[in-house]
Amino acid sequence: MSDEGAAAGQAAARPARAVALRRIAAPAAGAAAALGLAPFDVWPATLAGLIALAALWQAAPDPRAAGRAAFLFAAGYFGVALHWIVEPFFVEPELYGWMAPFALFFMATGLALFWALAGWAAARARLGLGGFAALLALAELARAHLFSGFPWAMPAHAWIGTPAMQWAAWIGPHGLNLATLALALAPVALWAAGRRAAGGAALAAGLALLWGAGLAREARPLPDPRAETARLIQPNAPQREKWDPDRIPVFYARQVSYTMAAPRPDLILWPETALPGLLERSARPLAHIAEAAGGAPVVLGIQRSEAGRFYNSAVLIGPEGEARDIYDKHHLVPFGEYMPLPALWARLGITGLAARAEAGYTPGPGPRTLDLGALGHALPLICYEAVFPEDAMGTPERPAMLLHLTNDAWFGTFSGPYQHLAQARLRAVEQGVPVLRAANTGVSAVIDARGGLAETIPLGTAGYADAPVPAALASPLYARTGGWPAVAAMLALLGHAAARRAGGR
């Protein structure tokens, strides 16, 4: 081959190698970005990963390649962040184990399609990185609401446990998501324009603003805790044993013994589905629990049926064992607690993993509070409901606290329970009220109104914890306005990007 032919072959091979490298770099950057989430909590990894995504998107030769880069990044990100999603399928591996890899694959790639659309549209409209950031934030908002919603593993969750988390009190989770994306993408836009010093300064200034304002809010003294004490009960029942007839008495006895321990608290919280029977058939155990509580109100999770429908519920037990009030979970887990088109899935022999009947549970009417007397009104959130910001603010009256009853045994023993706990902490910041969290197994926690962990029971531990009930703060801006200011900011950034495009800049 002539020198000219060899040179031509090498030149032709370079674009192919560049494409291959981009297709490797994008999911690798996404996987690295997921390390900012619990239990790793390496927030710089999320920021670095998003910066890499911005560079890959910027270098894409056409809209299709830009969309592909966003898709591959998100597939890597969600694949690592949500790997716990295989855990429920291995509770009964002989029935559901074969579904696990498909569940993770379709979840990661399905969510990645939202990012792919944002990447393609921003490139197609030539909106620049500002428009890309706005469309990514809108894509995250869409996946938090469409098809019943799934706002788990947002990039903003990398800030949970850091001072920057406090921004959720003002701009909510989606506003913090937009700020995170803008913080990562703006420096790349400046670097691409040849303003490297300005890009570095923008990154440093953005971090300083996030951190500084968060530290300032954290520095304000919290009000003294209330005089009342709450007790969290954690029986530590592995999911494979939770409904085992030989083990049910063991877990029940644990919870009763923890309930009757001295000194008596003012409120006792048992976890989700703490009793194995239906509410209408549980008069004897409820009376037993009330006696063990010594007159203190008990809120516990239990299933109930009415007119042939099943509900996943929280019940407030009075001193005689009577059900004083009932809350029915309204935000159910698709393919877990209910099956869309149940007759179709029934023909295939597939039922919901946590469902009690062929069609699963029936959703309750919506958020509502329980009257705890001197403790005030409390808003129950059952398991999955704590990942939805709007579910913590859907009642006419402001609650004094959130009660999170959950069964995190479904999520395994690595990342899932810690990510679920982290989102409960964010709900406390957004609403300015404490969260009392009782988990079947880890991590039960008393969370103060700024998201701090005042008391915990570790994952995989049976026991109880008593703690004074933290006081609520004044209602934060986000609790008063909801997510509309964040949506307005996304649309304003998108409009600015479009105006710059129209102006030829």
C-alpha angles and dihedrals in degrees: 000000000000122000089248091054093048091050091049091050092050091048091051091049095053096073090048091052090048091052091049092049092050090051090054097040096051099059090038090055090047092050090050091049090057089064088078089072127081133314091027097040094187096150095179087064091061092048093047092047092052091048088053090050090053091052092048092048091047091052095048110119096217142006093266091056090046091053090047092052091052091046095050092046092051093045089055091044097049092038091062098033094050101036088118088072089086091064099082090055092059095055085084101015094171089064106028109015093099090062096058101088091043091051093053094043095049094042094051096043094040092055090042089062089070090057092043091055091050092049094048095045094048091050094042092053091040091232096153126223092308090060090044091055091049093048092047090053090049090048089054089049090051095050089049090062113021120092090012090312135259112208093168119131100017113171088243089066088074087077094058108119093024128092089256088070088076090073087076087074089065107028104017127226096301093048088051088048091055091047090051093051093045091048091055100039102041096067091051090053090052093045090051089053090056094255098121096156091050090050092053091046092050091052092048093046092049092051091047091052094048093046098038097051090044092051090049091054092046090051093063110097116253115233115260114275117261121265091246122090126216126205122209118205121207116178095180097223113174109226093242089057101036095092097029106125090220093052101039093081090051094055092042092051091050092054094046092049091050089048095054096046115122138277098051115236125214095239132022122201123197121188133255116301089001091162120054098214132071119271094243090056097044104079093121098050091043090054089047091051092048090052091049089050091057094223097316114132114256125203114195140164119250139152122244139181133215128177091347094310125115126219134193100222149175117219130197109219121208128212093275095048093261121146100245095179138357132208119194119207108248104180102068128189111252112232087008107061098010138016121225108229091010096187091059093050091043090059087054091049093244121133133175114281094233098024121124098202138024093272093037124223126340116237119243123236095267143273116343136157132242118226107234095180112226090013091060128224120333128196113220120217116188115210109289093029091076091070092064115080093200092056089063093056105039101106129092093232123053110247122231089223144354119244111208113194111183146161104215092171084095090065099059126234104288126053108347099069092046093049090050091051091049091056091051087055090054091052089057091053094046094050100032092229131111123258121219106200124191115183129187084228125000146011108028110169149169104225120194125223092269094051097261120145106242095173134000142183107212125240113274094021128119114214148084136261130207121203138158111262107255116238122248123246127226110287108279122229093257092053088056100042105027120204099321097100089052091051090049090052091051091050092045091052090047091049091049091052091049092049091051089050092050090048090053094243 
